[in-house]
């Protein structure tokens, strides 16, 4: 027991050291970047003092946990700072590069228990610290200059270290209270409706009582026996009135108390969320922390000279937003350096200063949002090359590309595969990064636009909320299926007449704010079968804007704006085309949230001849004869999602949580198709399919396997047990899934 306690203590101590070491290394990196930009001599001295102190503290912590390797490297770095303080050397590019390499090596040793000490690096550091003639040399110019108005290398007092994982878990639990808030509101409405129904029932009872009294008068003189038998009935009316009065009084009390409780709960939940938001708020400067080092390394690799500046870093935003935006911001900066800023020689030929400039400005704007403006003074974006890339990737034809205006052409860079780079490198040029940037921004309920002028430079403008505790969406229906659309992407909902829909060059359009914009049926884009058409009636249209592109989508109806809790689709369904997440309505229904950027991209890829609503004759033919599908899935999230999708497509769905239960339902019901997961308790999906195929009456029953297992061997096993289709959950698309189900059932019915 004693040995186990010692091991647990050691593990805990190492975990604490790891977190502390990362903090020291982050401060050291930031200090080195600032020092390398050659500030005034007094500022240099302060930075070296800070760097010496951080390195010394890290050395002491490493010694305390017995990490001799990190201790040795820190000692060698410390010697260089000590030599500077004694005025025995000045910092050169060689010294900076060597210290940066040492910091990277320490990072490796911190994160890897099996890391080996680089003795050659130690020797190089010691050699540099012992060089006494560096004062005679002129300091070398840095390839990267950093200016950060909000950067401060100070220690924070009165703080408490807490795991971000624990903080996120706590906040998620607080967010769940929002669902209670939304549900409580609906329950209050239900209670009021109950009271109203009781009132109506009481009115009807009084009418019956009045009729009974009239009947009593008519028979009172004629038939004593009938009069006596009616008396108990009339007494029942009196008793019922007493019960009604009591019920109404109790319901009224429940209403009053319930509304008061809801009011108090609303206040407490909102205040708790507000306080939790404050805990998660961090300066945007934290988002910039690693950019200087990255900019420095890429600039050196590409032989470029870059001036990087920040403004507005003191503005605070939700840490989760900052975490999500790190990679997108990294990619934009990489693009600016690689594609925008030229080499000193190229810039001189263009009449520009040898040193390129990239600036990031953060400013708070109305609506509790923050705007990030990332600009470079490079070459700009070659619109002709963008169009050519779109044509080569079969995204547009030559005529469509020629008709694009400047903004439309620039926004093509957010589409997958489109790039001006002639070659893909480890820095950029694959044509995927900016698409991911746009998707991330929209997922955070923000927006992104790009502006560029050839020969002058490029600017990205990103608008983000300061907090993502809740999500506001527009609840809509398309072909009787429920969806949510981020309210930030919706410009307007309106009615239009069929005459207002014009066809231009084979594509349907409407006029909005004096602009001609593309017009699509949402059900067409999502590939949802359209059961009926209303060609002569007014259309309900949702105007959606993303990545500075505006498109109109025909829908069934707009229900309401709602405050929602975002639910990730999980690893099993992490990438569903056109959808970003899901939410749960107050009645417990799972509804998918549309990804506006993905939706617009999907719409614009549709050939012009298919922009009109699709009719599904087979589905119309079977409207009156609902076909029953058996869904066997042990994950409640996946089961609920697929059930809603299939029911919205006109099917009746029976569900089971394992193969054994599914086989029992199959034998008791008239099932036309089986959808099953593989990994389930008691009887898995492969065993279920094999058992089903062994029975003659199910030899032709369509079977669809849907699983996270997607190797070639897994698919072969599915074929061996008799499955008609095998879907990998990681590539799951709702529209394709519904189409597959329709095709299998139509084929099966054709064989009947």
C-alpha positions, 0 to 999 in steps of 0.5 A: 500500500505504501509503494502504491501511495508513493507511485500515485504521489510521484505521478501527481507531482509529474503532472503538476511539473508538466503544466508548470513547465509548459507555462515557463516555456511559453513565457520564455518563447514570448520573451525571446521573440520580443528580445529578437525584435531589438527593443530599446536597451532598457527593455532588453535588460528587463526581458533578459531578467525575466528570461533568466528568472523563468529559466532558473525556476524551470531548472529548479522544478526539473531538479525537484522531480529528478529530471536531470536532462531538463535541468542540464539544458536550463543550466546551459541556457541560463549561462547565456543570459548570465553572460549577457547580464555581465556584458560579455556577449550580445545576442545574435541570430545564431544565439537566438536560433540555438536557444529556440532549438533548446526550448523545443527540445525541452518541450519534447522532453516534457511531453515524452517520458522516453526523450533522450538528451541532445548532448550536441545541443548542450555543447553548442549552448556552452560554447556560445556562453563562453564566447567573449568576443561577440561584443565586437560583432554587429548584431544581426537583423531579425527576419521577424519583427513583433509588435504586440501592444497588449503583451506583458511578461508579468506573473499573475498573483492571487490565481488558482490553478485548475484543470481546463478539462474540469472547468469545461465539464463544470460549464457543460453541466451548467449549460444543461440547466438551459434545457431545464429552463426551456422545458420548464417554460413548455411545462408552464404552457402545458399547465395553462392549456390544461386549465383551459381544457378544464374550463371548457369541460366545466362549461359543457358539464353545466350545459348538460346539468341545465338540460338535466334540470329541464328534463326533471321538470318535464317528468316530475308530475308524470312519473314518480319512479323516473323522477326518483331515478334521476335524482342521483344523476342530478346530485352527481352534477353537484358533486362534479361541480365541487370537484371542478372547483377544487381542481381549478383552484389547485391548477390555478395555485400550481400555475401561480407557484410554477410561474414564480418558480420558473421566474426564480429559476430563470434568474438563477440559471442566467446568473450562474451562466453569466458567472461561468462565462466570466470564468472562461473569459480570457484576453484575446492576446492568448490567441496570439501567443504562439503566432510570433514563434510560428511566424518567425520560423516560417519566415526564416524557412522561406527567406522572408522578412516579416513585421507582425503586429497585434492590437486589441489583445486586451479584449476578453472572449470565451476560452473555448472560442480562442481554442477553436480559432487557434488553428484557423488563425495559424492557417491564415497567417501561414497563407499570408506569409507563403502566398502574400508576402514576397521575399525582400528581392521580390518586394524591392522589384515591386517598389515595396519595403524589403520587410513585409507586414502582417497585422492582426487587429481585434476590436469589440463591435455591437451585439457582444461580438468581436471582429478580427481583421488580419491584413498583409501588404503582399501581392494580393489574390490573383482572381484569374488563377482562382477562377482557373483553379475552380474550372480545373476542379470542375466546380464551375464551367468557363461561362459561370466563372466569367460571370462571377463578380470580384467578391464571388470569385474571391470567396471561391478560396473557401471551397475545398481544393481551390488554390492559387499555389502550383504545388502543395507543401507542408506550409500550404497549397492543398486548397483545404485550409481556408475551407476548414477556416470558414467551417470553424468560424460558422460553427462558432456562429460567426462569419468570415469575408475576404477582400484583396487588391492585386499588388496591394494586399489581402484582408480577412475579416472574421466576426465572432461572438464573445461567448458560445454558451447558447445558440440562437437558431431559426426553427424551419421545416422542409418537406415536413422535416425539422431543421435549425439554421444559425440566426447569424446566417439568416438575412431574411425570411419572406414570401415570393410569388412563382412569377418572381422566380426567373431562370438565368443561364439555366439557373433559377434566381430571385431579386433581393435588395436589388441583387440577383441571387441563386434560388434553390429548394432546400429539399433539393440541396439536402436531397430530400424526396419531395412528395408534392409540389405547389407550383402556383402558390406563394413560396416561403424563402429563407435568405442565407448568407455565409462567406459573403455569399447570399443564396435563397432557399425555398422551405415549407415554413418558419416556426420560431427563433429559439435559444438552444443548446448545441449538441455535438454529433459525436465521433460516430457522426462527426462529419455529416455533410451540410450539418454542423451539430444537433439540438434537442427541442423542449419536447425531446425531439432531436433536430439537426443544425444546418451548416450555412457554409456547407449548404451554400457550397452544396447548392452552388455545385448542383447542375443548373438543370436540377435546381427545381424541386425533385418529385419522388413518384415512388414515395407518392405511390406509397403515401397511404401504405407506410413501410416499416423499417426496423432500426437496431442500434444501441447508441441512443443518440444515433438511434434517435437521429436515424429514427427521426430522419426515417420517420420524416421521410415517410417511414414507420420505424420500430427500434431495438437496442441489440440484435436479440431484441431486434430479431424478436421484433422482426418475427412479430411485425411486418418489416420491409427493411432492416438497418443495424449497427454491428457492435452491440451487446448480446447479439451483434449486427453481423450475427443478426444479419446471418440469423435473418438470412438463415430463414427462408421468409427473410432471404430477400429482406433488404439489410443495411449495416451502418457502423464505425468499422469501415475497413475493407475486411469489415465490408467483406464480412458484411457482404458475407452475412448477406447485407445489401449495403454497408455505411461507414458512420464517419462518412454518413450523409443523411440525404445519401442514406435516405436515397439508399433506403428508397432505392432498396425498398423500390427494388424489393417491391419491384420483385414482389 
